[in-house]
């Protein structure tokens, strides 16, 4: 596994590839997955707190995308559609398990020289923030992840979450306030 | 969109979350294609399986319909009679044909007895 910037998604090319996927073109599917999976896994890992679960759910997202390829209509960007499916799967996963995301965090920073103060601080910050994010209400967590991590506009988040833009703004505002509250001790130690 | 760069807290939040923005997984696309191909094969097998099951059902029906001839109906009737437990019980006691057992018991009137005795 490695961290890298995703390829820039090209909406028109996504539509063309989806047409090919609907016709059974596995190379087109491979290209779509290669283009979108990194951000999807990143988002899902933020939601569920587990790399393995994030990969399983991302796999299911693409399987569902493949099944729906023939019926898919390009009314929204493919990324919006993918994250919408992903979020529904996350909600199902929580219902199935009867609990919220795992508390066994897997957000340790990439291995590095932890003897350096800056690296240690980054690792501590990562863990503290991710722990706090997992304590947010589901809507707040999704909204803050989509706006800050994935840098999506409010309108797109509203489509993904099936909610009005005003609700999205409220969730983000509350998420920030709650995170400040959860992390106040961490900052007090600084 | 809010400006997340307002405070140190917001800067830390944005920096932390964006570090996990994209997590590329080596070989992930190939894994997806493998799973999709397996699912496609499974669907083909299921489709052919149901088609074959339908054809088999038609074949069995074609074989069994001629057997419901008059002879087959007779066999079924005899089988039903053989399963009739009341008939089997009657056979056991040898009373199946003894209809007298079923005749009503009635005393003859005295006037009839008189006529019988007098030789009428």
Contacts between the chains, C-beta under 8 A, distances in Angstrom:
chain1	res1	chain2	res2	distance
A	1	B	23	6.6
A	1	B	24	7.1
A	1	B	25	5.6
A	1	B	26	6.6
A	2	B	24	5.7
A	2	B	26	7.2
A	3	B	19	7.4
A	3	B	22	6.9
A	3	B	23	6.4
A	3	B	24	7.1
A	4	B	22	6.4
A	4	B	24	4.8
A	5	B	22	6.1
A	6	B	22	4.7
A	6	B	24	7.5
A	24	B	40	7.9
A	26	B	33	5.1
A	26	B	36	7.0
A	26	B	37	6.7
A	29	B	29	8.0
A	29	B	32	7.0
A	29	B	33	5.9
A	29	B	36	6.4
A	30	B	29	4.6
A	30	B	30	7.0
A	30	B	32	7.5
A	30	B	33	5.2
A	31	B	29	7.7
A	33	B	28	6.5
A	33	B	29	4.0
A	33	B	32	4.7
A	33	B	33	7.4
A	34	B	28	7.8
A	34	B	29	4.4
A	37	B	24	7.3
A	37	B	25	6.5
A	37	B	28	5.0
A	37	B	29	6.7
A	37	B	32	7.7
A	38	B	22	3.9
A	38	B	23	5.8
A	38	B	24	4.1
A	38	B	25	7.5
A	39	B	21	6.6
A	39	B	22	5.0
A	41	B	22	7.9
A	41	B	23	4.4
A	41	B	24	7.8
A	41	B	25	5.9
A	41	B	28	7.6
A	42	B	20	5.3
A	42	B	21	5.0
A	42	B	22	4.8
A	42	B	23	4.5
A	45	B	20	6.1
A	45	B	23	6.0
A	46	B	17	6.9
A	46	B	20	6.0
A	51	B	23	7.4
A	54	B	23	7.5
A	55	B	25	6.0
A	55	B	28	7.2
A	58	B	25	8.0
A	58	B	28	7.4
A	59	B	28	7.9
A	59	B	31	6.8
A	59	B	32	6.1
A	59	B	35	6.5
A	62	B	32	4.6
A	62	B	36	7.7
A	63	B	32	7.2
A	63	B	35	6.2
A	63	B	36	6.3
A	63	B	39	6.8
A	66	B	36	5.0
A	107	B	20	7.1
A	109	B	19	7.9
A	125	B	12	6.0
A	125	B	15	7.9
A	125	B	16	5.8
A	126	B	16	5.5
A	126	B	19	6.7
A	126	B	20	8.0
A	129	B	12	7.0
A	129	B	13	6.3
A	129	B	16	4.1
A	129	B	17	7.2
A	130	B	16	7.2
A	130	B	20	7.8
A	133	B	17	7.7
A	144	B	17	7.7
A	145	B	17	6.8
A	147	B	1	6.5
A	147	B	2	7.3
A	148	B	4	5.7
A	148	B	13	6.2
A	148	B	14	5.4
A	148	B	17	4.8
A	148	B	18	7.4
A	149	B	17	3.9
A	149	B	18	6.1
A	149	B	20	6.7
A	149	B	21	5.2
A	150	B	21	6.6
A	151	B	18	8.0
A	151	B	21	7.9
A	153	B	1	6.1
A	154	B	1	6.4
A	172	B	2	6.9
A	176	B	10	7.4
A	176	B	13	7.5
A	179	B	9	7.9
A	179	B	13	6.5
A	180	B	9	6.0
A	183	B	9	7.4
A	187	B	9	7.2
